[in-house]
């Protein structure tokens, strides 16, 4: 158990392994282990501050709240539900054994007040925390989650623009933190040469240590020397450059170095805590962030504008350029870059056709702590879906290239029907003792039917319903009714406070018949929400898929 004393002493958090539990059931034990796993130093960005990823995305509001959550989970009965309000436990109610053991709401504000200024005021008063997506819903699995999603996106871009391959192509992006750090590995797994830019050398060093990035350099000339050679030889090589995107991206344009594919994964969604202005050292930036928040914001927004102007210049020169969901275009537009939206978001450009079939990021975690359990499930998913070529390529590459962070885990994209089939099969393996302990089944909030985010997942919806937020609320309600183990509703993940609402669900395969029923329902209704959401918006692909798959949509 971690300790944070009055003097600030900190003991790292590690989730328990094995089959001995300290809670009154596996559902509670799973929630406890996953909360602790989110704060494992091998998983979290700043675990001592309870920050998991995304600049300020937390697993619990403060250390007192964290300890209180752990105590309540250990005492929680199998027919009770624990309520979490922005990272703080606020109540326990008698429900029933089919109900979720935990319900979480993070960072939610009434519409008129849903902005960073109000949120920061409330956070400083100790009344809220930023839950990001999988940080505050206790299902973050380290960089692998975004590696796989980035691999899917890069693969889709390769299919659309480069004949299905990124071999001999240069991919450039910024940010190598908790989310962006996945990019170098995803790019090389897709065959590309990759340049990643980050102001914090420690973030790049972490990617070197985990094998996600091949080289770290301190100047652009050295980076380009390595990458030009890799492009010429069609070698998959990644380079992390210590620098500021607001300097490096415009410099690439001025030199005429045109990436084949250009995006960004800095934490620009939070210009105060997530983005670092150019023209100053990292230390000076951190000092200004504390001493002069308004001055810092001015500098940060100016840098974001310059960064986006550089991306637009490279786009004009021929780079295939897209926004990767961090709201960087919006802040640049507010800062006077009138054509900031000239490059598209990644969802309408590459992912939406998958959403129309209920496809999205499906992840699972071995509570045993044994990598062998993930090996068994890898075999299982390949056996169940042999026709899925991208899945096969991903699993085989992941086995070789992905290093587990914290509890062993895996992620892949599965669709409607496939998720329930796979979930039931894993539950059966637990029942038969072929897995050493239960499996946690979850997903990213970035899924087919769980997000309203007009600058990302719901950008440019066919019927103009980009900002309609009923859908994630319905998703959370339906997953609660279907029997998920824990359900969450958040504001702002990925793009910032006021710009999105999203919901998450986690369901535990413990080998019981009751959980088999719950798994089948949740893993059918959850992706089913994506199908009806897109069918309702007028997407013919979703309407046809619903008809083929028996998803019931009332006639209008």
ZAPA-568134 format. One record per residue (C-alpha): x, y, z. Coordinates in nm, 3 decimals, decimal comma. Layout:
X:Y:Z
X:Y:Z
...
// end
This chain:
X:Y:Z
0,000:0,000:0,000
0,143:0,341:-0,095
0,211:0,601:0,170
0,218:0,977:0,123
0,306:1,128:0,460
0,290:1,490:0,575
0,656:1,520:0,482
0,580:1,406:0,128
0,736:1,061:0,149
0,605:0,839:-0,128
0,601:0,463:-0,171
0,523:0,337:-0,523
0,195:0,156:-0,590
0,193:-0,197:-0,732
-0,124:-0,396:-0,794
-0,143:-0,736:-0,624
-0,098:-1,046:-0,842
-0,223:-1,401:-0,815
-0,545:-1,565:-0,695
-0,556:-1,454:-0,330
-0,791:-1,159:-0,288
-0,841:-0,905:-0,009
-1,183:-0,785:-0,127
-1,514:-0,970:-0,089
-1,539:-1,061:-0,458
-1,345:-1,053:-0,781
-1,541:-0,755:-0,915
-1,422:-0,538:-0,626
-1,075:-0,691:-0,634
-1,046:-0,616:-1,005
-1,144:-0,252:-0,954
-0,888:-0,219:-0,674
-0,609:-0,382:-0,873
-0,681:-0,172:-1,181
-0,685:0,152:-0,981
-0,349:0,053:-0,832
-0,220:-0,058:-1,172
-0,300:0,287:-1,314
-0,058:0,429:-1,055
0,219:0,175:-1,105
0,540:0,371:-1,186
0,578:0,148:-1,492
0,238:0,272:-1,612
0,175:0,627:-1,488
0,345:0,951:-1,596
0,365:1,108:-1,247
0,236:0,848:-1,003
0,348:1,045:-0,698
0,097:1,313:-0,805
-0,168:1,051:-0,898
-0,130:1,161:-1,263
-0,163:0,871:-1,504
-0,128:1,043:-1,844
-0,232:1,343:-2,052
-0,067:1,612:-1,842
-0,311:1,607:-1,547
-0,527:1,297:-1,598
-0,567:1,145:-1,251
-0,677:0,810:-1,107
-0,793:0,964:-0,776
-0,840:1,321:-0,653
-0,577:1,311:-0,379
-0,402:1,054:-0,162
-0,667:1,067:0,110
-0,933:0,990:-0,151
-0,718:0,711:-0,294
-0,682:0,540:0,045
-1,054:0,585:0,111
-1,139:0,420:-0,222
-0,917:0,122:-0,139
-1,076:0,085:0,205
-1,427:0,097:0,061
-1,351:-0,154:-0,213
-1,218:-0,399:0,047
-1,537:-0,364:0,253
-1,781:-0,354:-0,040
-2,039:-0,632:-0,047
-2,135:-0,820:-0,362
-2,469:-0,638:-0,378
-2,341:-0,286:-0,310
-2,226:-0,004:-0,537
-1,955:0,252:-0,458
-1,997:0,603:-0,601
-1,693:0,806:-0,709
-1,726:1,181:-0,774
-1,422:1,319:-0,955
-1,183:1,079:-0,788
-1,336:1,086:-0,439
-1,558:0,815:-0,284
-1,885:0,978:-0,177
-2,129:0,697:-0,102
-2,212:0,326:-0,090
-2,562:0,199:-0,163
-2,729:-0,140:-0,158
-2,810:-0,231:-0,519
-2,802:-0,593:-0,642
-2,548:-0,852:-0,748
-2,602:-0,781:-1,118
-2,529:-0,408:-1,074
-2,190:-0,245:-1,124
-1,976:-0,247:-0,812
-1,850:0,105:-0,891
-2,001:0,404:-1,072
-1,771:0,697:-1,152
-1,831:1,052:-1,275
-1,526:1,268:-1,348
-1,479:1,634:-1,440
-1,844:1,694:-1,534
-1,966:2,054:-1,525
-2,295:2,221:-1,614
-2,276:2,340:-1,974
-2,250:2,715:-1,913
-1,958:2,660:-1,673
-1,789:2,377:-1,861
-1,457:2,544:-1,937
-1,097:2,527:-1,820
-1,123:2,847:-1,614
-1,408:2,714:-1,398
-1,259:2,366:-1,380
-0,919:2,498:-1,268
-1,091:2,707:-1,001
-1,277:2,403:-0,868
-0,970:2,181:-0,890
-0,765:2,431:-0,690
-1,043:2,425:-0,428
-1,008:2,045:-0,408
-1,354:1,981:-0,554
-1,268:1,810:-0,884
-1,001:1,630:-1,079
-0,939:1,575:-1,449
-1,010:1,210:-1,524
-0,890:1,207:-1,886
-1,040:0,890:-2,038
-0,893:0,570:-1,894
-0,705:0,741:-1,606
-1,010:0,818:-1,395
-1,191:0,503:-1,503
-0,909:0,268:-1,395
-0,847:0,087:-1,724
-0,527:0,248:-1,854
-0,274:-0,014:-1,965
0,023:0,205:-2,045
0,128:0,302:-2,395
0,009:-0,021:-2,556
-0,347:0,110:-2,569
-0,261:0,404:-2,788
0,008:0,206:-2,975
-0,263:-0,019:-3,113
-0,502:0,265:-3,190
-0,222:0,458:-3,358
-0,123:0,146:-3,551
-0,483:0,119:-3,675
-0,485:0,486:-3,775
-0,146:0,473:-3,949
-0,253:0,153:-4,127
-0,575:0,319:-4,243
-0,376:0,619:-4,367
-0,141:0,385:-4,551
-0,438:0,218:-4,720
-0,592:0,552:-4,820
-0,283:0,740:-4,937
0,012:0,506:-4,994
-0,117:0,183:-5,142
-0,134:0,002:-4,810
0,225:0,045:-4,687
0,432:0,306:-4,504
0,763:0,150:-4,603
0,999:0,421:-4,720
0,772:0,691:-4,580
0,853:0,956:-4,319
0,602:1,012:-4,038
0,644:1,318:-3,813
0,462:1,402:-3,492
0,501:1,583:-3,161
0,461:1,457:-2,806
0,616:1,144:-2,653
0,439:1,137:-2,318
0,178:0,888:-2,198
-0,021:0,896:-2,520
0,224:1,033:-2,776
0,495:0,792:-2,664
0,313:0,518:-2,850
0,368:0,681:-3,187
0,726:0,575:-3,267
0,651:0,208:-3,212
0,316:0,222:-3,393
0,482:0,392:-3,689
0,766:0,142:-3,717
0,524:-0,148:-3,673
0,343:-0,004:-3,975
0,677:0,007:-4,163
0,756:0,381:-4,148
1,052:0,593:-4,049
0,940:0,818:-3,763
1,044:1,151:-3,612
0,893:1,231:-3,271
0,952:1,570:-3,107
0,929:1,639:-2,733
1,065:1,916:-2,508
1,115:1,671:-2,221
1,416:1,445:-2,272
1,300:1,219:-1,989
0,991:1,121:-2,186
1,202:1,016:-2,481
1,440:0,826:-2,253
1,143:0,634:-2,116
1,046:0,530:-2,470
1,403:0,417:-2,536
1,397:0,209:-2,217
1,072:0,034:-2,313
1,185:-0,029:-2,671
0,921:0,199:-2,819
1,180:0,434:-2,974
1,514:0,351:-3,136
1,724:0,670:-3,103
1,729:0,996:-2,909
1,905:1,303:-3,051
1,937:1,668:-2,949
1,947:1,840:-3,287
1,744:1,827:-3,604
2,042:1,772:-3,835
2,129:1,445:-3,661
1,767:1,332:-3,665
1,733:1,398:-4,038
2,061:1,222:-4,115
1,934:0,902:-3,952
1,587:0,928:-4,102
1,690:1,013:-4,459
1,904:0,700:-4,458
1,616:0,494:-4,318
1,372:0,624:-4,580
1,619:0,549:-4,858
1,667:0,192:-4,734
1,295:0,151:-4,646
1,391:0,070:-4,288
1,147:0,110:-3,999
1,343:0,338:-3,764
1,222:0,584:-3,499
1,403:0,891:-3,369
1,308:1,102:-3,067
1,424:1,463:-3,101
1,454:1,683:-2,792
1,297:2,007:-2,911
0,984:2,218:-2,924
0,731:2,154:-3,201
0,669:2,527:-3,237
1,036:2,553:-3,346
1,094:2,222:-3,524
0,779:2,198:-3,737
0,823:2,544:-3,897
1,195:2,465:-3,940
1,108:2,151:-4,139
0,891:2,367:-4,365
1,164:2,630:-4,411
1,414:2,357:-4,501
1,173:2,193:-4,744
1,172:1,865:-4,550
0,823:1,737:-4,625
0,697:1,440:-4,418
0,476:1,191:-4,596
0,245:1,182:-4,293
0,219:1,458:-4,031
0,019:1,477:-3,708
0,057:1,576:-3,341
0,007:1,416:-3,000
0,128:1,682:-2,762
-0,110:1,751:-2,472
-0,233:2,065:-2,647
-0,583:1,995:-2,516
-0,459:2,161:-2,194
-0,255:2,470:-2,292
-0,170:2,543:-1,929
-0,059:2,206:-1,793
-0,003:2,002:-2,109
0,178:2,223:-2,360
0,519:2,392:-2,322
0,585:2,727:-2,496
0,885:2,764:-2,723
1,166:3,010:-2,656
1,223:2,897:-2,298
1,372:2,603:-2,113
1,157:2,332:-1,962
1,257:2,446:-1,612
1,168:2,808:-1,687
0,835:2,699:-1,832
0,748:2,499:-1,522
0,841:2,794:-1,301
0,623:3,033:-1,504
0,337:2,785:-1,498
0,334:2,819:-1,118
0,414:3,188:-1,083
0,225:3,342:-1,375
-0,053:3,126:-1,511
-0,198:3,398:-1,738
0,142:3,483:-1,884
0,212:3,114:-1,937
-0,118:3,067:-2,123
-0,042:3,358:-2,353
0,297:3,211:-2,444
0,153:2,861:-2,478
-0,126:2,968:-2,713
0,119:3,168:-2,924
0,334:2,856:-2,957
0,036:2,640:-3,048
-0,052:2,888:-3,322
0,303:2,877:-3,458
0,302:2,496:-3,436
-0,021:2,471:-3,639
0,100:2,728:-3,892
0,399:2,502:-3,949
0,173:2,202:-3,997
-0,039:2,396:-4,247
0,275:2,501:-4,439
0,390:2,139:-4,463
0,041:2,033:-4,570
0,058:2,284:-4,858
0,395:2,137:-4,951
0,247:1,788:-4,978
0,233:1,630:-4,633
-0,076:1,424:-4,557
-0,171:1,607:-4,237
-0,433:1,526:-3,975
-0,537:1,627:-3,624
-0,497:1,335:-3,385
-0,757:1,445:-3,136
-0,580:1,687:-2,901
-0,781:1,996:-3,002
-0,471:2,176:-3,126
-0,659:2,321:-3,426
-0,919:2,483:-3,199
-0,668:2,667:-2,981
-0,474:2,779:-3,289
-0,797:2,905:-3,447
-0,881:3,098:-3,130
-0,532:3,248:-3,151
-0,594:3,383:-3,500
-0,497:3,096:-3,732
-0,812:3,128:-3,943
-0,741:2,823:-4,161
-0,651:2,593:-3,869
-0,921:2,347:-3,972
-0,779:2,302:-4,322
-0,640:1,967:-4,211
-0,895:1,707:-4,098
-0,941:1,511:-3,779
-0,838:1,146:-3,779
-1,183:1,003:-3,704
-1,374:1,134:-4,008
-1,067:1,081:-4,222
-0,981:0,721:-4,126
-1,184:0,566:-3,843
-1,554:0,638:-3,892
-1,619:0,348:-4,134
-1,498:0,114:-3,856
-1,728:0,284:-3,604
-2,025:0,216:-3,833
-1,966:-0,156:-3,778
-1,928:-0,125:-3,402
-1,549:-0,158:-3,418
-1,320:0,000:-3,166
-1,042:-0,048:-2,910
-1,108:-0,358:-2,698
-0,858:-0,433:-2,419
-0,808:-0,697:-2,152
-0,582:-0,739:-1,850
-0,455:-1,050:-1,670
-0,522:-1,006:-1,297
-0,290:-1,299:-1,229
0,002:-1,083:-1,334
0,122:-1,373:-1,548
0,229:-1,297:-1,910
0,135:-1,657:-1,991
-0,233:-1,568:-1,945
-0,204:-1,303:-2,216
-0,025:-1,555:-2,439
-0,324:-1,788:-2,403
-0,567:-1,510:-2,492
-0,351:-1,405:-2,789
-0,384:-1,758:-2,923
-0,757:-1,749:-2,858
-0,827:-1,425:-3,045
-0,627:-1,545:-3,346
-0,815:-1,874:-3,342
-1,155:-1,706:-3,324
-1,096:-1,448:-3,601
-0,849:-1,600:-3,852
-0,983:-1,391:-4,142
-0,890:-1,057:-3,980
-0,554:-0,976:-4,140
-0,488:-0,651:-3,951
-0,568:-0,824:-3,622
-0,332:-1,109:-3,706
-0,051:-0,871:-3,800
-0,104:-0,664:-3,485
-0,109:-0,958:-3,242
0,201:-1,116:-3,394
0,390:-0,786:-3,389
0,268:-0,700:-3,039
0,396:-1,030:-2,905
0,744:-0,939:-3,030
0,753:-0,564:-2,975
0,523:-0,469:-2,686
0,664:-0,472:-2,335
0,398:-0,501:-2,068
0,364:-0,210:-1,826
0,220:-0,308:-1,490
-0,027:-0,596:-1,515
0,008:-0,784:-1,847
-0,251:-0,664:-2,097
-0,346:-0,671:-2,461
-0,557:-0,457:-2,692
-0,697:-0,498:-3,041
-0,987:-0,360:-3,241
-1,293:-0,585:-3,240
-1,646:-0,520:-3,363
-2,007:-0,600:-3,285
-2,050:-0,974:-3,225
-1,676:-1,033:-3,202
-1,644:-0,869:-2,862
-1,914:-1,080:-2,699
-1,781:-1,397:-2,861
-1,427:-1,332:-2,738
-1,537:-1,219:-2,391
-1,744:-1,534:-2,336
-1,457:-1,750:-2,459
-1,218:-1,586:-2,209
-1,469:-1,633:-1,928
-1,488:-2,001:-2,021
-1,108:-2,031:-2,002
-1,117:-1,884:-1,651
-1,393:-2,129:-1,556
-1,188:-2,424:-1,684
-0,872:-2,311:-1,508
-0,682:-2,249:-1,833
-0,619:-1,894:-1,716
-0,463:-1,849:-1,374
-0,699:-1,572:-1,257
-0,989:-1,361:-1,387
-0,952:-1,126:-1,680
-1,054:-0,760:-1,684
-1,226:-0,661:-2,011
-1,249:-0,293:-2,099
-1,189:-0,039:-2,370
-1,077:0,310:-2,446
-1,347:0,575:-2,418
-1,254:0,654:-2,777
-1,500:0,399:-2,906
-1,775:0,374:-3,162
-2,070:0,481:-2,948
-1,939:0,626:-2,624
-1,816:0,977:-2,709
-1,954:1,315:-2,809
-1,650:1,515:-2,918
-1,703:1,761:-3,206
-1,331:1,806:-3,271
-1,253:1,435:-3,260
-1,484:1,128:-3,251
-1,797:1,312:-3,367
-1,634:1,567:-3,595
-1,830:1,635:-3,916
-2,114:1,393:-3,848
-2,331:1,340:-4,153
-2,641:1,492:-3,995
-2,462:1,774:-3,809
-2,513:1,610:-3,469
-2,147:1,655:-3,370
-2,223:1,818:-3,031
-2,517:1,601:-2,924
-2,407:1,450:-2,592
-2,703:1,224:-2,527
-2,519:0,929:-2,677
-2,241:0,879:-2,418
-2,498:0,923:-2,141
-2,717:0,656:-2,299
-2,409:0,438:-2,339
-2,326:0,460:-1,969
-2,688:0,399:-1,866
-2,715:0,097:-2,095
-2,387:-0,053:-1,975
-2,506:-0,007:-1,615
-2,835:-0,180:-1,696
-2,649:-0,460:-1,877
-2,429:-0,539:-1,577
-2,082:-0,398:-1,638
-1,848:-0,428:-1,338
-1,784:-0,053:-1,332
-1,909:0,234:-1,547
-1,783:0,590:-1,584
-1,892:0,920:-1,740
-1,631:1,192:-1,799
-1,594:1,540:-1,944
-1,305:1,659:-2,157
-1,081:1,357:-2,206
-0,836:1,397:-2,492
-0,952:1,741:-2,604
-1,011:1,935:-2,283
-1,286:2,052:-2,051
-1,603:2,152:-2,232
-1,513:1,988:-2,561
-1,634:1,631:-2,505
-1,843:1,394:-2,295
-1,755:1,026:-2,292
-1,829:0,703:-2,113
-1,634:0,390:-2,021
-1,716:0,040:-1,909
-1,515:-0,246:-1,759
-1,645:-0,600:-1,715
-1,465:-0,880:-1,529
-1,453:-1,236:-1,661
-1,434:-1,441:-1,339
-1,552:-1,772:-1,483
-1,899:-1,764:-1,325
-2,229:-1,817:-1,504
-2,355:-1,482:-1,378
-2,061:-1,302:-1,534
-2,111:-1,493:-1,858
-2,460:-1,342:-1,879
-2,331:-0,995:-1,795
-2,040:-1,020:-2,040
-2,266:-1,125:-2,326
-2,505:-0,837:-2,262
-2,246:-0,565:-2,206
-2,024:-0,666:-2,496
-2,326:-0,670:-2,725
-2,499:-0,350:-2,615
-2,179:-0,144:-2,581
-2,066:-0,170:-2,947
-2,431:-0,181:-3,050
-2,455:0,180:-2,930
-2,200:0,274:-3,194
-2,406:0,116:-3,468
-2,731:0,287:-3,372
-2,555:0,619:-3,315
-2,414:0,618:-3,669
-2,725:0,469:-3,824
-2,929:0,749:-3,665
-2,687:1,002:-3,813
-2,762:0,868:-4,159
-2,458:0,653:-4,235
-2,574:0,391:-4,486
-2,294:0,155:-4,379
-2,425:0,154:-4,022
-2,785:0,114:-4,131
-2,696:-0,183:-4,352
-2,481:-0,339:-4,077
-2,761:-0,302:-3,824
-2,998:-0,481:-4,059
-2,750:-0,764:-4,125
-2,662:-0,803:-3,757
-3,009:-0,786:-3,607
-2,952:-0,459:-3,419
-3,305:-0,333:-3,357
-3,367:0,027:-3,458
-3,725:0,159:-3,421
-3,890:0,272:-3,743
-3,946:0,646:-3,766
// end
